[in-house]
Amino acid sequence: MNIKSIIAAVISLLISTACSGGAKQEEVMNKDGKSIVVFFSHAGDNYAVGNIEVGNTKIVADYITELTGAEQFEIVTHKYDGMAYNPLIKLAQEEAKNGELPEYEGDVDLSGYDTVFIGGPVWWGTYPQVMFTFFKKHASDLKGKTVIPFTTHEGSGLANCVEDVKAAFPGANVQRGFSIYGHEVRTEKAKVEKWLKGMKSEK
């Protein structure tokens, strides 16, 4: 599924929902397994939103899946479980400084996907280091694929995430990324919809 197909699916969903009064997504989306959202999301103590059960980036990933039919792979590590915000950011800073690559659970075969969304929070100017563990393991798997970065943040925007994704996957077609404030994700689904629809107009 290329970008045009993804956006066409988004538009189809919006039109169908408006006409049918909320038809089930399975009836209006073509879920052919060609796109996937790979993301890391941190629940627990977060800046600006407090202690949350569902991480900000997971909410955005779920929006993308709802709107495009993309599958998901969540990068999961328990290294940060139960940590308060200040100790967490100190640990994240040390990991970035030392180039640490924390382990994560499970893995995914990306060979069957044409489009890969890559999302996470911004910690110290880029994605969390556990995402770089994933990047290293899959460095050669995204050659020729469309890669779409996105971030949740509280003022950093995309930071260096797009550049770091380009460096990690030099053979991929990395698109301009999308960022949204973490404190907005629960009320601003429309911004994700607008972003996905806007990608089509850029073609």
C-alpha positions in Angstrom: 0.0 0.0 0.0 1.7 3.2 -1.1 1.0 6.7 0.3 -1.7 7.4 -2.3 -3.5 4.2 -1.4 -3.3 5.0 2.3 -4.7 8.5 1.9 -7.4 7.2 -0.5 -8.4 4.7 2.3 -8.6 7.6 4.8 -10.9 9.6 2.5 -13.0 6.5 1.8 -13.4 6.0 5.6 -14.4 9.6 6.2 -16.9 9.6 3.4 -18.3 6.2 4.3 -18.7 7.1 7.9 -20.5 10.3 7.0 -22.9 8.5 4.7 -23.6 5.4 6.7 -23.7 6.9 10.2 -20.6 5.1 11.5 -20.1 1.8 9.6 -17.6 -0.5 11.1 -14.1 0.2 9.9 -13.7 -3.4 8.5 -16.4 -2.6 6.0 -14.8 0.5 4.6 -11.0 -0.1 4.9 -8.9 -2.4 2.8 -6.7 -4.0 5.3 -4.2 -5.8 3.1 -1.3 -5.8 5.5 0.9 -3.5 3.4 1.3 -0.8 6.0 2.4 -0.9 9.6 2.9 1.5 12.5 6.1 0.8 14.5 6.2 2.8 17.7 7.4 3.2 21.3 5.0 4.8 23.8 5.6 5.5 27.4 2.7 5.2 29.9 3.0 6.2 33.5 4.4 9.6 34.6 4.6 12.0 31.6 5.3 15.7 31.4 2.2 17.9 31.1 -0.3 15.0 31.2 0.6 13.3 34.5 0.3 9.6 35.2 -1.4 8.0 32.2 -2.4 4.5 31.5 -2.0 4.8 27.7 1.0 6.6 26.3 0.6 9.6 24.1 2.3 7.9 21.1 0.1 4.8 21.3 -3.0 7.0 21.0 -1.6 8.5 17.8 -0.6 5.1 16.5 -4.2 3.9 17.2 -5.5 6.8 15.2 -3.3 5.9 12.3 -4.5 2.3 12.4 -8.1 3.4 12.6 -7.8 5.8 9.7 -5.6 3.7 7.4 -6.0 0.1 8.4 -2.3 -0.2 9.1 -1.1 -3.0 11.4 1.0 -2.3 14.5 4.2 -3.3 16.2 4.8 -1.7 19.6 8.4 -1.6 20.8 8.0 -2.7 24.4 10.6 -2.5 27.2 10.0 -2.6 30.9 13.1 -0.8 31.7 11.2 2.4 32.5 8.2 0.9 34.3 7.1 2.8 37.4 9.7 5.6 37.1 8.8 9.1 38.0 9.3 11.7 35.3 12.5 13.3 36.6 14.5 10.1 37.1 13.2 8.9 33.7 14.5 11.9 31.8 17.9 11.6 33.6 18.1 8.0 32.6 17.1 8.8 29.1 19.8 11.4 28.9 22.5 9.0 30.1 21.3 6.4 27.5 21.5 8.9 24.7 24.9 10.2 25.9 26.4 6.6 26.0 24.6 5.4 22.9 23.0 2.6 24.9 20.6 0.2 23.1 18.1 -1.3 25.5 16.5 -4.6 24.6 12.8 -4.8 23.6 10.3 -7.6 23.6 9.5 -9.7 20.4 10.1 -8.5 16.9 8.4 -8.1 13.5 9.1 -9.1 9.9 8.8 -6.0 7.8 9.3 -7.7 4.4 5.6 -7.7 3.7 5.0 -4.0 4.2 5.4 -1.2 1.7 4.8 1.7 4.1 6.2 1.9 7.6 5.1 4.7 10.1 7.7 5.1 12.8 6.6 7.0 16.0 7.7 7.8 19.4 8.1 10.6 22.0 11.0 13.0 21.8 13.6 12.4 24.5 16.6 14.6 24.4 16.3 15.7 20.8 15.4 12.4 19.2 13.5 9.1 19.7 14.2 7.1 22.9 17.2 4.9 22.6 15.2 1.6 22.6 13.9 2.7 19.2 17.5 2.8 18.0 17.8 -0.8 19.1 15.0 -1.6 16.6 16.6 0.6 13.9 19.9 -1.3 14.2 18.2 -4.7 14.0 16.2 -3.6 10.9 18.8 -1.4 9.2 18.6 -3.2 5.9 14.9 -4.1 6.0 13.4 -0.8 4.8 15.3 -0.4 1.5 12.9 0.9 -1.1 10.0 1.3 1.4 8.2 4.5 2.3 8.9 5.5 5.9 6.8 8.1 7.7 8.2 9.4 11.0 5.9 11.0 13.7 6.5 12.2 17.2 4.7 13.3 20.3 6.3 16.1 22.3 5.8 19.1 24.5 7.8 21.6 22.5 10.4 19.7 20.6 8.4 19.2 17.4 10.2 16.6 15.3 13.6 17.5 16.8 16.2 15.3 15.0 13.9 12.3 14.5 13.5 12.6 10.7 17.2 13.0 10.2 18.0 10.1 12.5 15.5 7.9 10.6 17.1 8.8 7.3 20.5 7.9 8.8 19.3 4.6 10.1 17.6 3.6 6.9 19.5 5.2 4.0 17.8 3.1 1.4 14.3 4.1 2.5 12.1 6.8 1.0 11.7 8.9 4.2 8.8 11.3 4.2 8.5 14.6 6.0 7.3 13.8 9.5 4.4 14.8 11.7 4.5 16.0 15.3 1.8 16.6 17.8 1.8 17.8 21.4 1.3 15.0 23.9 -1.3 17.0 25.8 -3.3 17.3 22.6 -3.5 13.7 21.5 -6.7 12.8 23.4 -8.7 15.7 22.0 -7.1 16.5 18.6 -7.6 13.4 16.5 -8.6 15.8 13.7 -5.0 16.9 13.5 -3.9 13.4 12.6 -6.7 13.2 10.0 -5.6 16.5 8.5 -2.0 15.3 8.3 -2.9 12.1 6.6 -5.2 13.9 4.1 -2.5 16.6 3.5 0.0 14.0 2.5 -2.1 13.3 -0.6 -2.2 16.9 -1.6 1.6 17.0 -1.6 1.8 14.3 -4.3 
